[in-house]
Amino acid sequence: MSQCPLTRGLACNMAVSGKDLQTNVLASGIPCLDLIVYLEPILRPLATTGMWSSSVFSNNVLKVVAMTAGLSLFGMFLVQLLAEVVGTPLLLAANGDIDRLIHDMSVLGIHLDTFWKWLFMLTQRRRFIQLLRQMESCMCLGVLACPTDRLALQDGYLQGQGIQRWAVPTKLYEVLERTRFRYWMVTVVWSVLCVLGASHWYFVPLLKGDDSLRYDAWYPFDSHQPTIKKMVYWMQYACSMYSVMILCFFDCLLVWLQQLLCVQLRYLAGNLRELSRSGGAFSVDRRQTLAVCISHHEHILRVMRELNAFVAPLLFLQCFKNMMILCLVAFLASMAGASDLLELSGLMLYFMAACQQLFFYCWCCEELTYLGVEVGDAAYDSGWEYWDVPSQKSIVIIIWRSQKAFIFKGGWFYALNVATFVDLIKLSFSYYTVLRSMREE
């Protein structure tokens, strides 16, 4: 995609891309946001699960504790996962209990998803960090487009601690603070709900006097002995908690990134609307601001494409897995019977968690699509009718790009939005109807 003359000229004079941009901004006294520091509330829990480097902790003791905890939990989880992979086919060969097999397959699917996401983060961490650096460049461009109305940063998520800690626009700083606090609270609440749901699944049978293992697996020892059985039971519980936390923190991390892009799109739209205050004459400063806005929009679209390419395989598997889980949970609930209220309540919590997880992805992706289109409306409201012809042609670039709505996709099949969420819910219940009819025959 070609750049307009204004953008090319600004790129030469101001270095509006990559490391050159950040170096130029730092030299000008405008600090760049360090997203690794900004995302510490979610990266630190990921470090304790082994999905992120322990270097996110500044204290050496915490680094050692996080590394030890991550390796220990993952080792225990991997042993349990291997026992499930071997034990599930053995269960089918031994007694052919279809209901129990479906139950075990739903648990195995969650644990395989956990392993896949853990492995994905381990192998793609460098690419993920590069994506964060690209988002930092977008932040720098947002600051350059609004050099006035500044406020000192106090929380310290900056690159270059020797520079002046100011020159960040007030509205951007406040929005980033609100976003950070809001989605940290979402992470806490979501984590607590997931832990309570998984704990309910383990403790409810104990309240009913049922101390049998919650799912089947193969062990090289007799797991039916009372003492060993209790140890295996709590080992399964610990592995389930580890799995739940990995899935929860990984999902919240993607939501944080998508919301940071939403912040950038809103901020870009605000900067474009600010251009209308220039009145009739379009000064050189306004022309340079327009050029920065065009580059800012281009960088945001590039980051959105990179993020979509980065997580598309995961989002496809997430949609497919959640659809099957909703189907299987509905089937298990119909088999439980209306009299077993404790079992039904556990399955209901499980069903709601799967729906909520799928809804998070679809809602955030649709919000990004909507805000991407709104940038074009903001460009139209920028007062372009009073500008010279080259500037009017430049604003057409933003409007043209915005009319091509960016849609996040799960692989090659799903366009992630609220309509897709509804369709997947309907499809899962269609599969449930097929299973129920096969069961009754």
Secondary structure as GFF3:
##gff-version 3
##sequence-region A 1 441
A	DSSP	alpha_helix	5	14	.	.	.	ID=ss1
A	DSSP	alpha_helix	18	27	.	.	.	ID=ss2
A	DSSP	beta_strand	32	33	.	.	.	ID=ss3
A	DSSP	alpha_helix	35	38	.	.	.	ID=ss4
A	DSSP	alpha_helix	40	48	.	.	.	ID=ss5
A	DSSP	three_ten_helix	54	56	.	.	.	ID=ss6
A	DSSP	alpha_helix	60	95	.	.	.	ID=ss7
A	DSSP	alpha_helix	98	123	.	.	.	ID=ss8
A	DSSP	alpha_helix	125	144	.	.	.	ID=ss9
A	DSSP	beta_strand	150	151	.	.	.	ID=ss10
A	DSSP	beta_strand	158	159	.	.	.	ID=ss11
A	DSSP	beta_strand	168	169	.	.	.	ID=ss12
A	DSSP	alpha_helix	170	207	.	.	.	ID=ss13
A	DSSP	alpha_helix	226	274	.	.	.	ID=ss14
A	DSSP	three_ten_helix	275	278	.	.	.	ID=ss15
A	DSSP	alpha_helix	284	336	.	.	.	ID=ss16
A	DSSP	alpha_helix	341	380	.	.	.	ID=ss17
A	DSSP	three_ten_helix	384	386	.	.	.	ID=ss18
A	DSSP	alpha_helix	389	403	.	.	.	ID=ss19
A	DSSP	beta_strand	409	410	.	.	.	ID=ss20
A	DSSP	beta_strand	414	415	.	.	.	ID=ss21
A	DSSP	alpha_helix	418	440	.	.	.	ID=ss22
###
